[in-house]
Amino acid sequence: MKKHNGRLVVEGIYNYCDRWCERCTYTSRCLNYAIDQEKFGDMKEKDITTTGKIYFTNIVFIRTNKRHC
């Protein structure tokens, strides 16, 4: 486990992410969820369409690619 802005997150848990955060029981320990909350607000409280989910997933892929290339 490591810390991100004062909260413990499970390293690598995002590797198993299906981007259905509103159904996930691990959001309190997920780095992707924490970053998305900081950037976009609480996703669980928003009614997001499939297009919106694809857009947000694309942003995560772009961020991940920039970090690892």
N, C-alpha and C positions, 0 to 999 in steps of 0.2 A: 504494500500500500504506500502511496505517496500523498503529499498534500498539494492542493490547488486552491489558492485563495482561502486558506484556513479550513478546508474540508478534505477529509480523507477520500481518495479515489482508488479504485482497484486498477492497477496497471494492466493494460491490454484488454479490459473487458469490452471496449469498443470494437475489438476485432470480431465480436460475435453479434454486433448490433444489426438489427433489422429496421431501425429508424421508426419504430412504433413506440415512442417514449411514453405515450399516454397509457399503454398497457404494461409497461415494464416495471418490475419490482426493484430494479437495480439503479434507478435514476439518481438516487441519493449518493451513489458511489461511482458514477460514470463521468469521465472527463468530457466526452462529447456532449452530454446533456448539460454539464456545468458551463461549457463554453457557449453552447446554443442559448442558454438562459441569459448569459451576459450580453450576447449580441442581439438576440431576438425577443427576449422576454420568456415567460413561462409558456411553453408549448402545450402543456396539458390543459390550459385554460382557453386556448384558441381553437376555433373550428377551422382546421386546415384541410383544404382539398387535396386530392392526389397530386395535382400539379404543384401545389405548394410544398408537399413533402418531397417531390422530385427535385424541386429547386433547392431546398435546404440540404438534401442529401448531396447534391452536386457541389454545394459550397464546402461541405465537409471533405469530399474527395479532393477538391482543389487545395484546401488547406493542408491535407495530409500529404499530397503530392509535393507541395512546396517545402514541407518540413523534411522529407526524405530524399529529395533529389539534389 
